[in-house]
Amino acid sequence: MAVHYVDFESMGWTEVPNNWAGKAAAGEPGVRFKPFELGSSAVPRGQFVEYEPGHFEKAHSHDESELLHIIDGGGTIAGEPITAGMLIYIEGGTTYGPIEGGPQGMRFLRLHLGS
C-alpha cells in the first residue's frame, strides 16, 4: 500500500502544442495544463487545467470519458454556465462544447476515465 501526492504548485505548466486543433490563434486567450499520472490502474491520469479569461474551445470529443471538477472561475459549455464547485461527467465519444472561459478565466481538474 502507498500514499501518492501530486503537488501542482511545484509543477511547471505545459502549453498546448501548435498543432492542437483547439489552440487559440496568436493573441487570443489560451489554455495551459499540468499533466499527472501515478502509474496505477486504480488512479486515473489527469490534468490540472487553466483557461485564460475569454478562452474559446470549439466543440470536440474524446474516446475516453472525462470527469471535470471546476476549482475556481467559471465559464460555459454549450452556453450552459459552469461555476466553481461543479463536477461534470462527460461520457466518452460525446461531442461537447464550445467551452468558453469566463471573465476571471477558469481552473479545473480533468480526470481521464478509461481509454
N, C-alpha and C positions, 0 to 999 in steps of 0.2 A: 504494500500500500504506500501511497505517496501523496503529498500535497504539492500542487503546482501553482505558481504565481505568475501573472502577467502584469508587469509594471509599465503601463502605457506611457507614463511620464518620462521614463528613461529611454524609450524607443524613438528612433528617428522617423520622420514622415516619408512616405513613398508617394511620388507624384504618379498620376496615371500616364501610361505610355502614349506617345504621339499618335499611334495607330488605333487607340481605343475609340470605338465608334461613338461613345457618349462624350468624348472630350470637348470641352468648351473651346471655341476659337480664341486666338490670341486677343487678350484684353477683356475677355468675358470672365465672369466669376467661375472659379474652378472647384475641383474636389481633390482631396488627398486622403491617404489612409495609412494605417499601421496594421499589417497582417500578422496573424499569430496562428500557431499550430502547436499543440502539446504532444503530438506523436502517439496519441491514444485513440483507438476506435470508439471509445466511450465518450470522448470530448470532441465536439465539432470544431473544425477550423473556423476562423472568422477574421473580421477586420474591425478596427475602430476607425470610423469614417467621419470626415469633416467636410461639409459643404460651405463654401463661402456664401455670404448673403446674395441672394438672387441667382444662385447656380441653377441651371436648367439641364435636365437629362431627359432625352426622348424616351418614349415607351419602348420597353425591351423585355426579354425573358431570360431565365437561366434554367438549365436542365435540373439543377438541384433545388429543393425547397429552401426557403430562407426565413429567418426569424430576425426582425429588426426591433431593437429597443431604442427609442428616442431618448437621449440623455439630456440634451438641452437645445434650446432654439426650437425650430419647427419649420413647417412648410406645407406642401400639399403633394398628394399622389392622386393624379387624375382629377384635380380640383377639390379633393376631399382634404380638409385640414388634418394635419398630424402635428402633435404637440409633445413636449417633454413628458415623459412618464408612460407614453403609449407603447404597447407591444403589438407588433404587426407580423402576422404569419402569411407568407406567400407560397402557395403550392408550386412545386417545380413545373415548368412548362407554361406557367401563367404569364401572359403579356400584361405588364402593368406600367403605368406612367401616363403622361410625363410626370417627373418628380421635379419640384421646384423648391429651392431653399428660401426660407422667409427672410425678412429684413435683418434678422440677427444671425442668419445662417442656421446651420443645424449640425449637431454631432450625434452619432448613433453607433450602436454596436450591432454588427451584422454577423449572424452565425449561419454557416452553410450546413444544411441538414441533408446528408447523403450526397450522391453524385450520379 
